[in-house]
Amino acid sequence: MIVKTEKATWLPPVKDGTSKPAHGWLSIDGKIWQITNWHSFADFGATLETLTIQRGNQVELSKRETKEIYSYDEGETFTFDIE
């Protein structure tokens, strides 16, 4: 299986107990995306991570962009493609 990986870097959350977002951020092509959900699914020795990410206007919901990005190696690399 050939998967196109994105140049994405995970930025961990601040561990003070009050900071948002709880899952941190992703830097993709110089743009910062907030991780709103991080779901892991493990089966038969393989793990698939599904992250819901958002960026844009934090006040107007209609101006936010939301995407899902995936990782087959527990957050080491990321891809928008899933097979």
Backbone as JSON Lines, residues from 0, in Angstrom:
{"i":0,"aa":"M","n":[0.85,-1.17,0.0],"ca":[0.0,0.0,0.0],"c":[0.89,1.24,0.0]}
{"i":1,"aa":"I","n":[0.65,2.15,-0.92],"ca":[1.37,3.42,-1.0],"c":[0.43,4.51,-0.53]}
{"i":2,"aa":"V","n":[0.87,5.26,0.47],"ca":[0.05,6.32,1.04],"c":[0.81,7.63,0.91]}
{"i":3,"aa":"K","n":[0.16,8.65,0.38],"ca":[0.77,9.98,0.27],"c":[0.75,10.62,1.66]}
{"i":4,"aa":"T","n":[1.93,10.9,2.2],"ca":[2.0,11.53,3.51],"c":[2.06,13.05,3.35]}
{"i":5,"aa":"E","n":[1.5,13.73,4.34],"ca":[1.52,15.19,4.38],"c":[2.66,15.64,5.28]}
{"i":6,"aa":"K","n":[3.17,16.83,5.03],"ca":[4.17,17.41,5.91],"c":[3.42,18.02,7.09]}
{"i":7,"aa":"A","n":[3.16,17.17,8.07],"ca":[2.39,17.59,9.25],"c":[3.21,17.34,10.5]}
{"i":8,"aa":"T","n":[3.17,18.29,11.4],"ca":[3.87,18.18,12.67],"c":[2.86,18.34,13.8]}
{"i":9,"aa":"W","n":[2.85,17.38,14.72],"ca":[1.95,17.45,15.87],"c":[2.54,18.39,16.92]}
{"i":10,"aa":"L","n":[1.73,19.32,17.39],"ca":[2.11,20.25,18.46],"c":[1.29,19.87,19.69]}
{"i":11,"aa":"P","n":[1.93,19.37,20.74],"ca":[1.17,18.88,21.9],"c":[0.46,19.99,22.65]}
{"i":12,"aa":"P","n":[-0.61,19.62,23.38],"ca":[-1.34,20.62,24.18],"c":[-0.51,21.06,25.38]}
{"i":13,"aa":"V","n":[-0.86,22.2,25.92],"ca":[-0.24,22.69,27.13],"c":[-0.83,21.91,28.31]}
{"i":14,"aa":"K","n":[0.0,21.37,29.16],"ca":[-0.47,20.49,30.23],"c":[-0.73,21.24,31.54]}
{"i":15,"aa":"D","n":[-1.53,22.3,31.47],"ca":[-1.85,23.03,32.71],"c":[-3.25,22.7,33.21]}
{"i":16,"aa":"G","n":[-3.97,21.8,32.5],"ca":[-5.29,21.37,32.93],"c":[-6.43,22.26,32.48]}
{"i":17,"aa":"T","n":[-6.13,23.43,31.93],"ca":[-7.2,24.34,31.51],"c":[-7.11,24.72,30.04]}
{"i":18,"aa":"S","n":[-6.0,24.45,29.4],"ca":[-5.81,24.88,28.02],"c":[-6.64,24.07,27.04]}
{"i":19,"aa":"K","n":[-7.08,24.72,26.0],"ca":[-7.79,24.09,24.9],"c":[-6.94,24.27,23.66]}
{"i":20,"aa":"P","n":[-6.91,23.35,22.75],"ca":[-7.6,22.08,22.71],"c":[-6.86,21.0,23.5]}
{"i":21,"aa":"A","n":[-7.58,20.02,23.93],"ca":[-7.0,18.95,24.75],"c":[-6.06,18.05,23.95]}
{"i":22,"aa":"H","n":[-6.23,17.98,22.62],"ca":[-5.42,17.08,21.79],"c":[-4.26,17.79,21.11]}
{"i":23,"aa":"G","n":[-4.2,19.09,21.18],"ca":[-3.11,19.83,20.56],"c":[-3.47,20.36,19.19]}
{"i":24,"aa":"W","n":[-2.44,20.55,18.36],"ca":[-2.59,21.14,17.04],"c":[-1.76,20.36,16.03]}
{"i":25,"aa":"L","n":[-2.04,20.55,14.76],"ca":[-1.2,20.06,13.68],"c":[-0.76,21.25,12.84]}
{"i":26,"aa":"S","n":[0.51,21.28,12.51],"ca":[1.03,22.27,11.56],"c":[1.15,21.56,10.22]}
{"i":27,"aa":"I","n":[0.34,21.99,9.24],"ca":[0.33,21.39,7.91],"c":[0.61,22.48,6.9]}
{"i":28,"aa":"D","n":[1.72,22.34,6.21],"ca":[2.13,23.32,5.18],"c":[2.11,24.75,5.73]}
{"i":29,"aa":"G","n":[2.58,24.92,6.95],"ca":[2.69,26.25,7.55],"c":[1.4,26.79,8.14]}
{"i":30,"aa":"K","n":[0.31,26.02,8.08],"ca":[-0.96,26.46,8.67],"c":[-1.23,25.62,9.91]}
{"i":31,"aa":"I","n":[-1.73,26.27,10.96],"ca":[-2.01,25.6,12.22],"c":[-3.47,25.16,12.25]}
{"i":32,"aa":"W","n":[-3.69,23.89,12.51],"ca":[-5.02,23.29,12.62],"c":[-5.22,22.82,14.04]}
{"i":33,"aa":"Q","n":[-6.36,23.1,14.62],"ca":[-6.71,22.64,15.96],"c":[-7.28,21.23,15.85]}
{"i":34,"aa":"I","n":[-6.79,20.32,16.7],"ca":[-7.32,18.95,16.73],"c":[-8.52,18.95,17.65]}
{"i":35,"aa":"T","n":[-9.7,18.69,17.11],"ca":[-10.92,18.69,17.92],"c":[-11.32,17.3,18.38]}
{"i":36,"aa":"N","n":[-10.81,16.26,17.7],"ca":[-11.11,14.9,18.1],"c":[-9.99,13.99,17.62]}
{"i":37,"aa":"W","n":[-9.57,13.04,18.46],"ca":[-8.53,12.07,18.1],"c":[-9.07,10.7,18.47]}
{"i":38,"aa":"H","n":[-9.36,9.9,17.47],"ca":[-9.94,8.57,17.69],"c":[-8.96,7.5,17.21]}
{"i":39,"aa":"S","n":[-8.7,6.5,18.04],"ca":[-7.82,5.39,17.68],"c":[-8.63,4.12,17.53]}
{"i":40,"aa":"F","n":[-8.31,3.36,16.48],"ca":[-8.96,2.07,16.26],"c":[-7.85,1.05,16.02]}
{"i":41,"aa":"A","n":[-7.79,0.04,16.87],"ca":[-6.77,-1.01,16.75],"c":[-7.46,-2.34,16.48]}
{"i":42,"aa":"D","n":[-6.92,-3.06,15.48],"ca":[-7.47,-4.36,15.13],"c":[-6.41,-5.17,14.4]}
{"i":43,"aa":"F","n":[-6.24,-6.39,14.79],"ca":[-5.3,-7.31,14.14],"c":[-3.89,-6.75,14.05]}
{"i":44,"aa":"G","n":[-3.42,-6.11,15.1],"ca":[-2.06,-5.62,15.15],"c":[-1.79,-4.32,14.43]}
{"i":45,"aa":"A","n":[-2.81,-3.68,13.9],"ca":[-2.65,-2.4,13.21],"c":[-3.53,-1.35,13.89]}
{"i":46,"aa":"T","n":[-3.06,-0.12,13.9],"ca":[-3.81,0.98,14.5],"c":[-4.07,2.05,13.44]}
{"i":47,"aa":"L","n":[-5.3,2.53,13.41],"ca":[-5.66,3.65,12.54],"c":[-6.1,4.8,13.44]}
{"i":48,"aa":"E","n":[-5.42,5.92,13.3],"ca":[-5.76,7.13,14.04],"c":[-6.57,8.04,13.11]}
{"i":49,"aa":"T","n":[-7.7,8.52,13.57],"ca":[-8.51,9.47,12.81],"c":[-8.58,10.76,13.62]}
{"i":50,"aa":"L","n":[-8.1,11.85,13.04],"ca":[-8.11,13.14,13.7],"c":[-9.06,14.07,12.96]}
{"i":51,"aa":"T","n":[-9.93,14.74,13.7],"ca":[-10.75,15.8,13.13],"c":[-10.04,17.1,13.44]}
{"i":52,"aa":"I","n":[-9.77,17.88,12.39],"ca":[-9.02,19.13,12.57],"c":[-9.83,20.29,12.04]}
{"i":53,"aa":"Q","n":[-9.62,21.47,12.64],"ca":[-10.34,22.69,12.26],"c":[-9.39,23.87,12.23]}
{"i":54,"aa":"R","n":[-9.69,24.8,11.34],"ca":[-8.98,26.07,11.34],"c":[-9.92,27.13,10.81]}
{"i":55,"aa":"G","n":[-9.59,28.36,11.1],"ca":[-10.42,29.47,10.63],"c":[-10.96,30.29,11.76]}
{"i":56,"aa":"N","n":[-11.99,31.02,11.46],"ca":[-12.6,31.97,12.39],"c":[-13.19,31.23,13.59]}
{"i":57,"aa":"Q","n":[-12.73,31.54,14.78],"ca":[-13.21,30.88,15.99],"c":[-14.54,31.44,16.48]}
{"i":58,"aa":"V","n":[-14.99,32.56,15.91],"ca":[-16.25,33.17,16.33],"c":[-17.39,32.7,15.44]}
{"i":59,"aa":"E","n":[-17.2,32.77,14.13],"ca":[-18.26,32.39,13.19],"c":[-18.06,30.95,12.73]}
{"i":60,"aa":"L","n":[-18.96,30.05,13.15],"ca":[-18.84,28.64,12.81],"c":[-18.85,28.4,11.31]}
{"i":61,"aa":"S","n":[-19.6,29.21,10.56],"ca":[-19.7,29.01,9.12],"c":[-18.4,29.29,8.39]}
{"i":62,"aa":"K","n":[-17.46,29.97,9.03],"ca":[-16.19,30.3,8.39],"c":[-15.05,29.37,8.82]}
{"i":63,"aa":"R","n":[-15.37,28.31,9.55],"ca":[-14.37,27.33,9.94],"c":[-14.26,26.25,8.88]}
{"i":64,"aa":"E","n":[-13.06,25.79,8.66],"ca":[-12.82,24.68,7.75],"c":[-12.53,23.44,8.59]}
{"i":65,"aa":"T","n":[-13.21,22.35,8.31],"ca":[-13.04,21.11,9.06],"c":[-12.64,20.0,8.1]}
{"i":66,"aa":"K","n":[-11.65,19.2,8.52],"ca":[-11.18,18.06,7.73],"c":[-10.9,16.89,8.65]}
{"i":67,"aa":"E","n":[-10.75,15.71,8.05],"ca":[-10.25,14.55,8.77],"c":[-8.91,14.17,8.16]}
{"i":68,"aa":"I","n":[-7.96,13.81,9.02],"ca":[-6.64,13.37,8.6],"c":[-6.36,12.08,9.35]}
{"i":69,"aa":"Y","n":[-5.56,11.21,8.75],"ca":[-5.37,9.86,9.28],"c":[-3.9,9.56,9.51]}
{"i":70,"aa":"S","n":[-3.64,8.63,10.42],"ca":[-2.29,8.14,10.66],"c":[-2.34,6.63,10.81]}
{"i":71,"aa":"Y","n":[-1.44,5.95,10.11],"ca":[-1.34,4.49,10.22],"c":[-0.23,4.08,11.18]}
{"i":72,"aa":"D","n":[0.51,5.05,11.72],"ca":[1.65,4.72,12.58],"c":[1.61,5.5,13.9]}
{"i":73,"aa":"E","n":[0.43,5.6,14.45],"ca":[0.21,6.21,15.77],"c":[0.7,7.65,15.88]}
{"i":74,"aa":"G","n":[0.45,8.43,14.84],"ca":[0.76,9.86,14.88],"c":[2.15,10.25,14.44]}
{"i":75,"aa":"E","n":[2.92,9.32,13.88],"ca":[4.25,9.68,13.39],"c":[4.16,10.4,12.04]}
{"i":76,"aa":"T","n":[3.3,9.91,11.16],"ca":[3.06,10.55,9.87],"c":[1.55,10.65,9.66]}
{"i":77,"aa":"F","n":[1.13,11.56,8.79],"ca":[-0.28,11.8,8.56],"c":[-0.59,11.82,7.07]}
{"i":78,"aa":"T","n":[-1.85,11.45,6.73],"ca":[-2.31,11.47,5.34],"c":[-3.78,11.84,5.29]}
{"i":79,"aa":"F","n":[-4.19,12.47,4.18],"ca":[-5.6,12.74,3.96],"c":[-6.26,11.58,3.22]}
{"i":80,"aa":"D","n":[-5.43,10.65,2.7],"ca":[-5.93,9.5,1.95],"c":[-6.08,8.3,2.87]}
{"i":81,"aa":"I","n":[-7.16,7.55,2.68],"ca":[-7.38,6.34,3.46],"c":[-7.79,5.24,2.49]}
{"i":82,"aa":"E","n":[-7.26,4.07,2.71],"ca":[-7.58,2.93,1.84],"c":[-8.15,1.81,2.65]}
